[in-house]
Amino acid sequence: MAAFSLRTESLLDRADAVCRQRNANLTELRRHLLGLILDSASPTGAYEVLDQLRQTRRGAVPPTVYRTLDFLLDQGLIHKIERLSAFVGCVAGCSDNGTHTHEPQFLICHTCGRVIELRNDEVSAAVGRAANEVGFSVAGAIIEAEGLCRMCETATKGRPRTD
């Protein structure tokens, strides 16, 4: 089994507690896959996770990974970044009683691929108000905005222009 960072191990313990509260089972495989996603520095695609998983579980196959990802999504332990078709761990979304408590917004750097998860209730409320104005009831929303992170913007400003 892979050794994860202390931060990831702490988040995995919290995820296990959330699953127990929901009478769900965070199996060894589910915990391992979640750990791989949480330990990753950037969003991770299903086949990247499969490749990592095969280092310790030679028989790992895509359906197993997809079923596990579905479980983690259903439990609110990860989010799918649709634009990237990749997954990130959810580190802020579960309350103490195990319910998922937010609709995330993501900022995606188109230069380095870094993803920052926001939790801004005003953004969610604005989407809800706009939907209500046109007679639509929002069941859930994930917002993805693309641009430059601070590090890439700083690096870009320091380069001479080539145009």
PyMOL CGO cylinders between C-alpha atoms (Angstrom):
from pymol import cmd
from pymol.cgo import CYLINDER

trace = [
    CYLINDER, 0.00, 0.00, 0.00, 1.25, 3.47, -0.83, 0.3, 1, 1, 1, 1, 1, 1,
    CYLINDER, 1.25, 3.47, -0.83, 2.51, 5.77, 1.89, 0.3, 1, 1, 1, 1, 1, 1,
    CYLINDER, 2.51, 5.77, 1.89, 0.66, 9.07, 1.80, 0.3, 1, 1, 1, 1, 1, 1,
    CYLINDER, 0.66, 9.07, 1.80, 1.52, 12.45, 3.28, 0.3, 1, 1, 1, 1, 1, 1,
    CYLINDER, 1.52, 12.45, 3.28, 0.38, 13.21, 6.84, 0.3, 1, 1, 1, 1, 1, 1,
    CYLINDER, 0.38, 13.21, 6.84, -2.16, 15.68, 5.42, 0.3, 1, 1, 1, 1, 1, 1,
    CYLINDER, -2.16, 15.68, 5.42, -3.59, 13.02, 3.12, 0.3, 1, 1, 1, 1, 1, 1,
    CYLINDER, -3.59, 13.02, 3.12, -3.69, 10.39, 5.89, 0.3, 1, 1, 1, 1, 1, 1,
    CYLINDER, -3.69, 10.39, 5.89, -5.63, 12.86, 8.05, 0.3, 1, 1, 1, 1, 1, 1,
    CYLINDER, -5.63, 12.86, 8.05, -8.09, 13.53, 5.20, 0.3, 1, 1, 1, 1, 1, 1,
    CYLINDER, -8.09, 13.53, 5.20, -8.45, 9.79, 4.60, 0.3, 1, 1, 1, 1, 1, 1,
    CYLINDER, -8.45, 9.79, 4.60, -9.30, 9.25, 8.27, 0.3, 1, 1, 1, 1, 1, 1,
    CYLINDER, -9.30, 9.25, 8.27, -11.90, 12.01, 8.00, 0.3, 1, 1, 1, 1, 1, 1,
    CYLINDER, -11.90, 12.01, 8.00, -13.31, 10.43, 4.82, 0.3, 1, 1, 1, 1, 1, 1,
    CYLINDER, -13.31, 10.43, 4.82, -13.53, 7.08, 6.59, 0.3, 1, 1, 1, 1, 1, 1,
    CYLINDER, -13.53, 7.08, 6.59, -15.48, 8.68, 9.46, 0.3, 1, 1, 1, 1, 1, 1,
    CYLINDER, -15.48, 8.68, 9.46, -17.83, 10.39, 6.98, 0.3, 1, 1, 1, 1, 1, 1,
    CYLINDER, -17.83, 10.39, 6.98, -18.48, 7.07, 5.22, 0.3, 1, 1, 1, 1, 1, 1,
    CYLINDER, -18.48, 7.07, 5.22, -19.16, 5.28, 8.52, 0.3, 1, 1, 1, 1, 1, 1,
    CYLINDER, -19.16, 5.28, 8.52, -21.69, 8.00, 9.46, 0.3, 1, 1, 1, 1, 1, 1,
    CYLINDER, -21.69, 8.00, 9.46, -23.44, 7.31, 6.15, 0.3, 1, 1, 1, 1, 1, 1,
    CYLINDER, -23.44, 7.31, 6.15, -23.26, 3.54, 6.56, 0.3, 1, 1, 1, 1, 1, 1,
    CYLINDER, -23.26, 3.54, 6.56, -20.98, 3.43, 3.53, 0.3, 1, 1, 1, 1, 1, 1,
    CYLINDER, -20.98, 3.43, 3.53, -17.79, 1.41, 3.38, 0.3, 1, 1, 1, 1, 1, 1,
    CYLINDER, -17.79, 1.41, 3.38, -14.51, 3.10, 2.49, 0.3, 1, 1, 1, 1, 1, 1,
    CYLINDER, -14.51, 3.10, 2.49, -12.81, -0.15, 1.48, 0.3, 1, 1, 1, 1, 1, 1,
    CYLINDER, -12.81, -0.15, 1.48, -9.05, -0.49, 1.22, 0.3, 1, 1, 1, 1, 1, 1,
    CYLINDER, -9.05, -0.49, 1.22, -9.27, 0.03, -2.57, 0.3, 1, 1, 1, 1, 1, 1,
    CYLINDER, -9.27, 0.03, -2.57, -11.50, 3.11, -2.23, 0.3, 1, 1, 1, 1, 1, 1,
    CYLINDER, -11.50, 3.11, -2.23, -9.22, 4.56, 0.44, 0.3, 1, 1, 1, 1, 1, 1,
    CYLINDER, -9.22, 4.56, 0.44, -6.14, 3.91, -1.70, 0.3, 1, 1, 1, 1, 1, 1,
    CYLINDER, -6.14, 3.91, -1.70, -7.66, 5.52, -4.79, 0.3, 1, 1, 1, 1, 1, 1,
    CYLINDER, -7.66, 5.52, -4.79, -8.86, 8.52, -2.76, 0.3, 1, 1, 1, 1, 1, 1,
    CYLINDER, -8.86, 8.52, -2.76, -5.37, 8.83, -1.30, 0.3, 1, 1, 1, 1, 1, 1,
    CYLINDER, -5.37, 8.83, -1.30, -3.85, 8.91, -4.78, 0.3, 1, 1, 1, 1, 1, 1,
    CYLINDER, -3.85, 8.91, -4.78, -6.19, 11.73, -5.78, 0.3, 1, 1, 1, 1, 1, 1,
    CYLINDER, -6.19, 11.73, -5.78, -5.68, 13.69, -2.55, 0.3, 1, 1, 1, 1, 1, 1,
    CYLINDER, -5.68, 13.69, -2.55, -1.89, 13.34, -2.75, 0.3, 1, 1, 1, 1, 1, 1,
    CYLINDER, -1.89, 13.34, -2.75, -1.75, 14.54, -6.34, 0.3, 1, 1, 1, 1, 1, 1,
    CYLINDER, -1.75, 14.54, -6.34, -0.52, 18.09, -6.95, 0.3, 1, 1, 1, 1, 1, 1,
    CYLINDER, -0.52, 18.09, -6.95, -2.97, 18.52, -9.84, 0.3, 1, 1, 1, 1, 1, 1,
    CYLINDER, -2.97, 18.52, -9.84, -6.27, 17.05, -11.03, 0.3, 1, 1, 1, 1, 1, 1,
    CYLINDER, -6.27, 17.05, -11.03, -5.93, 13.37, -11.88, 0.3, 1, 1, 1, 1, 1, 1,
    CYLINDER, -5.93, 13.37, -11.88, -7.59, 11.53, -14.75, 0.3, 1, 1, 1, 1, 1, 1,
    CYLINDER, -7.59, 11.53, -14.75, -9.08, 8.07, -14.39, 0.3, 1, 1, 1, 1, 1, 1,
    CYLINDER, -9.08, 8.07, -14.39, -6.33, 6.43, -16.45, 0.3, 1, 1, 1, 1, 1, 1,
    CYLINDER, -6.33, 6.43, -16.45, -3.61, 8.22, -14.46, 0.3, 1, 1, 1, 1, 1, 1,
    CYLINDER, -3.61, 8.22, -14.46, -5.13, 6.78, -11.30, 0.3, 1, 1, 1, 1, 1, 1,
    CYLINDER, -5.13, 6.78, -11.30, -5.32, 3.36, -12.98, 0.3, 1, 1, 1, 1, 1, 1,
    CYLINDER, -5.32, 3.36, -12.98, -1.63, 3.53, -13.89, 0.3, 1, 1, 1, 1, 1, 1,
    CYLINDER, -1.63, 3.53, -13.89, -0.71, 4.45, -10.31, 0.3, 1, 1, 1, 1, 1, 1,
    CYLINDER, -0.71, 4.45, -10.31, -2.98, 1.76, -8.90, 0.3, 1, 1, 1, 1, 1, 1,
    CYLINDER, -2.98, 1.76, -8.90, -1.39, -0.90, -11.13, 0.3, 1, 1, 1, 1, 1, 1,
    CYLINDER, -1.39, -0.90, -11.13, 1.94, -0.28, -9.39, 0.3, 1, 1, 1, 1, 1, 1,
    CYLINDER, 1.94, -0.28, -9.39, 0.53, -2.06, -6.33, 0.3, 1, 1, 1, 1, 1, 1,
    CYLINDER, 0.53, -2.06, -6.33, -2.47, -3.91, -7.82, 0.3, 1, 1, 1, 1, 1, 1,
    CYLINDER, -2.47, -3.91, -7.82, -1.43, -5.50, -11.09, 0.3, 1, 1, 1, 1, 1, 1,
    CYLINDER, -1.43, -5.50, -11.09, -4.94, -6.73, -11.90, 0.3, 1, 1, 1, 1, 1, 1,
    CYLINDER, -4.94, -6.73, -11.90, -6.57, -3.29, -11.68, 0.3, 1, 1, 1, 1, 1, 1,
    CYLINDER, -6.57, -3.29, -11.68, -8.89, -2.65, -14.64, 0.3, 1, 1, 1, 1, 1, 1,
    CYLINDER, -8.89, -2.65, -14.64, -10.79, 0.46, -15.83, 0.3, 1, 1, 1, 1, 1, 1,
    CYLINDER, -10.79, 0.46, -15.83, -14.27, -0.68, -14.66, 0.3, 1, 1, 1, 1, 1, 1,
    CYLINDER, -14.27, -0.68, -14.66, -12.95, -1.07, -11.11, 0.3, 1, 1, 1, 1, 1, 1,
    CYLINDER, -12.95, -1.07, -11.11, -11.49, 2.43, -11.16, 0.3, 1, 1, 1, 1, 1, 1,
    CYLINDER, -11.49, 2.43, -11.16, -14.66, 3.95, -12.62, 0.3, 1, 1, 1, 1, 1, 1,
    CYLINDER, -14.66, 3.95, -12.62, -16.88, 2.22, -10.03, 0.3, 1, 1, 1, 1, 1, 1,
    CYLINDER, -16.88, 2.22, -10.03, -14.59, 3.44, -7.27, 0.3, 1, 1, 1, 1, 1, 1,
    CYLINDER, -14.59, 3.44, -7.27, -14.59, 6.99, -8.65, 0.3, 1, 1, 1, 1, 1, 1,
    CYLINDER, -14.59, 6.99, -8.65, -18.40, 6.87, -8.81, 0.3, 1, 1, 1, 1, 1, 1,
    CYLINDER, -18.40, 6.87, -8.81, -18.53, 5.86, -5.15, 0.3, 1, 1, 1, 1, 1, 1,
    CYLINDER, -18.53, 5.86, -5.15, -16.17, 8.68, -4.15, 0.3, 1, 1, 1, 1, 1, 1,
    CYLINDER, -16.17, 8.68, -4.15, -18.21, 11.18, -6.19, 0.3, 1, 1, 1, 1, 1, 1,
    CYLINDER, -18.21, 11.18, -6.19, -21.48, 9.95, -4.65, 0.3, 1, 1, 1, 1, 1, 1,
    CYLINDER, -21.48, 9.95, -4.65, -20.02, 10.35, -1.18, 0.3, 1, 1, 1, 1, 1, 1,
    CYLINDER, -20.02, 10.35, -1.18, -18.79, 13.89, -1.97, 0.3, 1, 1, 1, 1, 1, 1,
    CYLINDER, -18.79, 13.89, -1.97, -15.17, 12.95, -1.32, 0.3, 1, 1, 1, 1, 1, 1,
    CYLINDER, -15.17, 12.95, -1.32, -13.98, 14.05, -4.75, 0.3, 1, 1, 1, 1, 1, 1,
    CYLINDER, -13.98, 14.05, -4.75, -15.12, 16.41, -7.49, 0.3, 1, 1, 1, 1, 1, 1,
    CYLINDER, -15.12, 16.41, -7.49, -14.90, 15.92, -11.22, 0.3, 1, 1, 1, 1, 1, 1,
    CYLINDER, -14.90, 15.92, -11.22, -13.48, 18.82, -13.20, 0.3, 1, 1, 1, 1, 1, 1,
    CYLINDER, -13.48, 18.82, -13.20, -15.48, 18.38, -16.39, 0.3, 1, 1, 1, 1, 1, 1,
    CYLINDER, -15.48, 18.38, -16.39, -13.26, 20.66, -18.47, 0.3, 1, 1, 1, 1, 1, 1,
    CYLINDER, -13.26, 20.66, -18.47, -10.23, 18.46, -17.69, 0.3, 1, 1, 1, 1, 1, 1,
    CYLINDER, -10.23, 18.46, -17.69, -12.07, 15.14, -17.29, 0.3, 1, 1, 1, 1, 1, 1,
    CYLINDER, -12.07, 15.14, -17.29, -10.08, 14.77, -14.08, 0.3, 1, 1, 1, 1, 1, 1,
    CYLINDER, -10.08, 14.77, -14.08, -10.70, 14.48, -10.37, 0.3, 1, 1, 1, 1, 1, 1,
    CYLINDER, -10.70, 14.48, -10.37, -9.69, 16.44, -7.27, 0.3, 1, 1, 1, 1, 1, 1,
    CYLINDER, -9.69, 16.44, -7.27, -10.22, 15.63, -3.63, 0.3, 1, 1, 1, 1, 1, 1,
    CYLINDER, -10.22, 15.63, -3.63, -12.84, 17.57, -1.72, 0.3, 1, 1, 1, 1, 1, 1,
    CYLINDER, -12.84, 17.57, -1.72, -11.18, 18.90, 1.39, 0.3, 1, 1, 1, 1, 1, 1,
    CYLINDER, -11.18, 18.90, 1.39, -13.81, 21.38, 2.54, 0.3, 1, 1, 1, 1, 1, 1,
    CYLINDER, -13.81, 21.38, 2.54, -17.18, 19.99, 1.64, 0.3, 1, 1, 1, 1, 1, 1,
    CYLINDER, -17.18, 19.99, 1.64, -18.31, 17.67, 4.40, 0.3, 1, 1, 1, 1, 1, 1,
    CYLINDER, -18.31, 17.67, 4.40, -19.86, 18.85, 7.60, 0.3, 1, 1, 1, 1, 1, 1,
    CYLINDER, -19.86, 18.85, 7.60, -19.32, 17.06, 10.90, 0.3, 1, 1, 1, 1, 1, 1,
    CYLINDER, -19.32, 17.06, 10.90, -22.48, 15.04, 10.35, 0.3, 1, 1, 1, 1, 1, 1,
    CYLINDER, -22.48, 15.04, 10.35, -21.19, 13.82, 6.96, 0.3, 1, 1, 1, 1, 1, 1,
    CYLINDER, -21.19, 13.82, 6.96, -23.46, 15.77, 4.63, 0.3, 1, 1, 1, 1, 1, 1,
    CYLINDER, -23.46, 15.77, 4.63, -22.02, 17.54, 1.60, 0.3, 1, 1, 1, 1, 1, 1,
    CYLINDER, -22.02, 17.54, 1.60, -22.39, 21.25, 2.28, 0.3, 1, 1, 1, 1, 1, 1,
    CYLINDER, -22.39, 21.25, 2.28, -21.28, 23.18, -0.78, 0.3, 1, 1, 1, 1, 1, 1,
    CYLINDER, -21.28, 23.18, -0.78, -21.39, 23.63, -4.50, 0.3, 1, 1, 1, 1, 1, 1,
    CYLINDER, -21.39, 23.63, -4.50, -17.80, 24.15, -5.58, 0.3, 1, 1, 1, 1, 1, 1,
    CYLINDER, -17.80, 24.15, -5.58, -16.36, 26.68, -7.95, 0.3, 1, 1, 1, 1, 1, 1,
    CYLINDER, -16.36, 26.68, -7.95, -13.04, 25.92, -9.63, 0.3, 1, 1, 1, 1, 1, 1,
    CYLINDER, -13.04, 25.92, -9.63, -10.40, 28.24, -11.02, 0.3, 1, 1, 1, 1, 1, 1,
    CYLINDER, -10.40, 28.24, -11.02, -8.32, 26.42, -13.64, 0.3, 1, 1, 1, 1, 1, 1,
    CYLINDER, -8.32, 26.42, -13.64, -4.97, 27.82, -14.79, 0.3, 1, 1, 1, 1, 1, 1,
    CYLINDER, -4.97, 27.82, -14.79, -4.72, 27.25, -18.53, 0.3, 1, 1, 1, 1, 1, 1,
    CYLINDER, -4.72, 27.25, -18.53, -0.93, 27.49, -18.36, 0.3, 1, 1, 1, 1, 1, 1,
    CYLINDER, -0.93, 27.49, -18.36, 0.11, 25.11, -15.57, 0.3, 1, 1, 1, 1, 1, 1,
    CYLINDER, 0.11, 25.11, -15.57, -3.16, 23.21, -15.04, 0.3, 1, 1, 1, 1, 1, 1,
    CYLINDER, -3.16, 23.21, -15.04, -3.39, 24.09, -11.34, 0.3, 1, 1, 1, 1, 1, 1,
    CYLINDER, -3.39, 24.09, -11.34, -6.93, 24.01, -9.97, 0.3, 1, 1, 1, 1, 1, 1,
    CYLINDER, -6.93, 24.01, -9.97, -8.09, 26.07, -7.01, 0.3, 1, 1, 1, 1, 1, 1,
    CYLINDER, -8.09, 26.07, -7.01, -11.37, 25.12, -5.34, 0.3, 1, 1, 1, 1, 1, 1,
    CYLINDER, -11.37, 25.12, -5.34, -13.45, 28.01, -4.06, 0.3, 1, 1, 1, 1, 1, 1,
    CYLINDER, -13.45, 28.01, -4.06, -16.37, 27.88, -1.72, 0.3, 1, 1, 1, 1, 1, 1,
    CYLINDER, -16.37, 27.88, -1.72, -18.24, 31.12, -2.23, 0.3, 1, 1, 1, 1, 1, 1,
    CYLINDER, -18.24, 31.12, -2.23, -21.87, 30.99, -1.14, 0.3, 1, 1, 1, 1, 1, 1,
    CYLINDER, -21.87, 30.99, -1.14, -22.53, 34.32, -2.88, 0.3, 1, 1, 1, 1, 1, 1,
    CYLINDER, -22.53, 34.32, -2.88, -21.67, 32.77, -6.26, 0.3, 1, 1, 1, 1, 1, 1,
    CYLINDER, -21.67, 32.77, -6.26, -24.01, 29.84, -5.61, 0.3, 1, 1, 1, 1, 1, 1,
    CYLINDER, -24.01, 29.84, -5.61, -26.76, 32.22, -4.49, 0.3, 1, 1, 1, 1, 1, 1,
    CYLINDER, -26.76, 32.22, -4.49, -26.30, 34.36, -7.62, 0.3, 1, 1, 1, 1, 1, 1,
    CYLINDER, -26.30, 34.36, -7.62, -26.69, 31.29, -9.84, 0.3, 1, 1, 1, 1, 1, 1,
    CYLINDER, -26.69, 31.29, -9.84, -29.83, 30.33, -7.91, 0.3, 1, 1, 1, 1, 1, 1,
    CYLINDER, -29.83, 30.33, -7.91, -31.32, 33.84, -8.23, 0.3, 1, 1, 1, 1, 1, 1,
    CYLINDER, -31.32, 33.84, -8.23, -30.57, 34.00, -11.96, 0.3, 1, 1, 1, 1, 1, 1,
    CYLINDER, -30.57, 34.00, -11.96, -32.14, 30.57, -12.47, 0.3, 1, 1, 1, 1, 1, 1,
    CYLINDER, -32.14, 30.57, -12.47, -35.24, 31.54, -10.48, 0.3, 1, 1, 1, 1, 1, 1,
    CYLINDER, -35.24, 31.54, -10.48, -35.68, 34.62, -12.67, 0.3, 1, 1, 1, 1, 1, 1,
    CYLINDER, -35.68, 34.62, -12.67, -36.15, 32.37, -15.70, 0.3, 1, 1, 1, 1, 1, 1,
    CYLINDER, -36.15, 32.37, -15.70, -38.24, 29.79, -13.86, 0.3, 1, 1, 1, 1, 1, 1,
    CYLINDER, -38.24, 29.79, -13.86, -35.52, 27.21, -13.36, 0.3, 1, 1, 1, 1, 1, 1,
    CYLINDER, -35.52, 27.21, -13.36, -34.82, 25.30, -10.17, 0.3, 1, 1, 1, 1, 1, 1,
    CYLINDER, -34.82, 25.30, -10.17, -31.12, 24.44, -9.72, 0.3, 1, 1, 1, 1, 1, 1,
    CYLINDER, -31.12, 24.44, -9.72, -30.46, 21.03, -8.17, 0.3, 1, 1, 1, 1, 1, 1,
    CYLINDER, -30.46, 21.03, -8.17, -26.70, 21.52, -8.16, 0.3, 1, 1, 1, 1, 1, 1,
    CYLINDER, -26.70, 21.52, -8.16, -24.01, 23.54, -9.90, 0.3, 1, 1, 1, 1, 1, 1,
    CYLINDER, -24.01, 23.54, -9.90, -20.30, 23.25, -10.41, 0.3, 1, 1, 1, 1, 1, 1,
    CYLINDER, -20.30, 23.25, -10.41, -18.67, 26.33, -11.87, 0.3, 1, 1, 1, 1, 1, 1,
    CYLINDER, -18.67, 26.33, -11.87, -15.35, 26.14, -13.72, 0.3, 1, 1, 1, 1, 1, 1,
    CYLINDER, -15.35, 26.14, -13.72, -13.51, 29.34, -14.68, 0.3, 1, 1, 1, 1, 1, 1,
    CYLINDER, -13.51, 29.34, -14.68, -10.32, 29.34, -16.72, 0.3, 1, 1, 1, 1, 1, 1,
    CYLINDER, -10.32, 29.34, -16.72, -7.51, 31.88, -16.54, 0.3, 1, 1, 1, 1, 1, 1,
    CYLINDER, -7.51, 31.88, -16.54, -4.05, 32.39, -15.06, 0.3, 1, 1, 1, 1, 1, 1,
    CYLINDER, -4.05, 32.39, -15.06, -2.97, 31.54, -11.53, 0.3, 1, 1, 1, 1, 1, 1,
    CYLINDER, -2.97, 31.54, -11.53, -0.86, 34.07, -9.64, 0.3, 1, 1, 1, 1, 1, 1,
    CYLINDER, -0.86, 34.07, -9.64, 2.39, 32.15, -10.24, 0.3, 1, 1, 1, 1, 1, 1,
    CYLINDER, 2.39, 32.15, -10.24, 1.88, 31.90, -14.01, 0.3, 1, 1, 1, 1, 1, 1,
    CYLINDER, 1.88, 31.90, -14.01, 0.74, 35.50, -14.25, 0.3, 1, 1, 1, 1, 1, 1,
    CYLINDER, 0.74, 35.50, -14.25, 3.85, 36.64, -12.35, 0.3, 1, 1, 1, 1, 1, 1,
    CYLINDER, 3.85, 36.64, -12.35, 6.07, 34.48, -14.59, 0.3, 1, 1, 1, 1, 1, 1,
    CYLINDER, 6.07, 34.48, -14.59, 4.39, 35.90, -17.70, 0.3, 1, 1, 1, 1, 1, 1,
    CYLINDER, 4.39, 35.90, -17.70, 4.90, 39.49, -16.56, 0.3, 1, 1, 1, 1, 1, 1,
    CYLINDER, 4.90, 39.49, -16.56, 8.62, 38.87, -16.13, 0.3, 1, 1, 1, 1, 1, 1,
    CYLINDER, 8.62, 38.87, -16.13, 9.12, 37.62, -19.71, 0.3, 1, 1, 1, 1, 1, 1,
    CYLINDER, 9.12, 37.62, -19.71, 9.85, 39.90, -22.64, 0.3, 1, 1, 1, 1, 1, 1,
    CYLINDER, 9.85, 39.90, -22.64, 7.04, 40.08, -25.19, 0.3, 1, 1, 1, 1, 1, 1,
    CYLINDER, 7.04, 40.08, -25.19, 7.57, 38.14, -28.40, 0.3, 1, 1, 1, 1, 1, 1,
    CYLINDER, 7.57, 38.14, -28.40, 4.86, 39.73, -30.56, 0.3, 1, 1, 1, 1, 1, 1,
]
cmd.load_cgo(trace, "trace")
